Amino acid sequence: MAKHYDTEFKNDAVQYYLNNKDHLKVTEMDSNLGISTSTLQKWVRLRAVVPAIMPVILKRKMRG
C-alpha cells in the first residue's frame, strides 16, 4: 500500500534536498527522510514545474 505524505512534509523534503544537494547524495537524503529516491526526485520535479504552470491555472480559473 502506498504511503501518503502531507504537503508540509513534501515541502520540507524538497527544501532539505535544495539545501543539501551540493554536499549530500540523493540516496543519503532520502534515507535520512525515510522515503525512496524516486519519491524525492518526483517531488523535486513537481516543485520545479508547478510555479511555471501556475499562471496558466490561475488564468483558467479567472475565466471560468
N, C-alpha and C positions, 0 to 999 in steps of 0.2 A: 504494500500500500504506500502511495506517495505521501511524503511529509508536506505539510503546508506551513509556510513561514509568514509571519505578519510583515506588513510593509516596513515597519521600523527596523526589524532585523535585516531585511533585504537592503535597505538604505545604508544601515551601519556596515554591513558586509562589503558593499560596493565602496564605501568611503574607506574602510580598512584596506581594501585592495589598492585604491588610488594612493593612499598614504604610504604603502609599503612595497609597491611594485618594483621599485628600483633596487631594493636590497633583500627581498624575500622571493622565493619561488612560489608560483601559484599553488603547487602541491603542499607547501608549508602553510600557506594562508588558509586553504580550505580545511586542512587538518586542524588548525587552530580554531577554526569556526565550527567544525563538526559538520561540514557539508561536502558534497562532491565537487570535483574540479569543474565538471560540466555545468553544474548549477551555478557556481560562482561566475563562470565565464558567460553564461546566459544572462545573468543579472547585470553584468558589466556592459554587455552589448545592448541590452534593453535601455539602460540608463543613457547610453550614447545616442540611441535612436529617438527616444521619447521627446526630448527637447526639440529635436529637429522637426518632428511632425506635429507638435502641439499647436502651432499657429493654424495649421490646416484644420485640425479638430475643432478649435475654437471658432473659426470662421463658419464651419458647417453647423455648429450649434447655434450660432447667431442667426443664420438664415432660417433655420427650421423650427 
